[in-house]
Amino acid sequence: QLQLVESGGGLVQPGGSLRLSCVASGLGLDFYAIGWFRQAPGKEREGVSCISSNGDNPTYADSVKGRFTISRDKAKSTVYLQMNSLKPEDTAVYYCGALATVLTKCTVVPDEYEDWGQGTQVTVSS
């Protein structure tokens, strides 16, 4: 089982940037796809981005393509989500999730993920 801890959230103005971090402990990232998800008040959790166990084929939701970038540092067991050109509709609690798989593609479907962090709040407001 993988333990996940998110950080990096905060309050930012529209058009600003934040970088979220997801630190994993337990087993190595080589055996897990890591996804970023978000949940706004009154809404269901939605997939934002994911990266496969070998770091290939990052996937993005249409709503964040061109603005968000997922990356990982194996040595630090950390997956990052760089968020640029933030909009008020990006406001949510952001979670990272882990899926045990060696497939070279990943999914942003929340129900597929098995382990979750506690979340970090991102608020985009002027």
N, C-alpha and C positions, 0 to 999 in steps of 0.2 A: 504494500500500500504506500502511496505517495502522500506526503504532507505538503501543503501549498500555503504560502503566505504572500498576499498581495500588498503593495505599497505604491505611493506616488500620486494618489488622488489629491484633490483639492478644489479650490475655487479659482476659476479663470474667466477672463472676459471673452466674449465671442471673437473668433479669429485667433485666439491664443493657442498655446501648445502645452501638453503634459506628456510625461513618459511614465507609464506604469511598469512595475516590476512584479514578477511572480517567481519567488524562490522555492525550489522544490527540494525536499529532503526525503530520504528513504531509499529509493532505487534511482538509477541513472536515467537521464532523459532519453537515452538510446532506446528505451523500451516503451516510451509514452509519446502519444500526440498530446500537445497542450493547446487548449483553446481559451480564448477570451470571450466573455459573455457579459451582458449587462441587463439590468432590470430596473425600470423606472417605476415609480409608485403607481399601483393600479394596473400594471401591465405584466405580461408574462416575460420570463427570461428569454432573451434572444441572443443568437450567436453573432459575434462581431468578427472574429478572425481565428485562425488556427494554423499550427505548424506541425508537420509530421515528425515522426520519431527520428528520421534522418535529416531533418531540417529543410527538406525540399517541399516544393509545391505549397507555399503559403496560400491560404484561402481567405477571402474577405467577403463580408456582406456588401450588397450593392450600396447601402447607405453610407459606407465608410471608404469605399474604393477611392484611391487617389489621395486620401487624407491620412489614413492610418497605415502604419507599417509594423509588422510583427517580426521579431528576430529572437535569436537565442544565443546564449553563451554557455556552451557545455561545461567549460571549466568551472563556471560559477553556478551551474545548475539553475540558471535563471532565464526566463523568457520575458521579453520586453514588448510593450505595445506603445509605440510612438504615435501620439495623436496630435495632428496639426489641423489648422483651420477649424477649430472646434465651434460647434453650433449649440444653441440652447437645447435643441432636441437630443444632443449627446448626453445630457444630464441623466445620471443613473448611478446605481451601485454596480461597479465592475468586478466580476469574478473571473478567476482562472480555474480551469478544470483540466483533469488528466484522464486520458483514455489509454489503457494498456493495449498497445498494438505495435506491430513492426511494419504495417503497411506504409507505403510511401505517399499516400494521400491522407488527408484528414477531413473531418466533417465539423460543421458549426451547428449541428443539431444537439441541443443541450442534453436530451435524454440519453444520448450515447455515452456520456461522460460519467465516470465513476467516483472520482475524488474531487473535492472542491475546497477552495480557500474561503476565508471569512468575508472577503469583499472589501473594496475601497471606494469611497464616495467621490464622484466627479460631478461638479456643479459648474455649468457654463452660464454666466449671467453678468450683465453690466450693472 
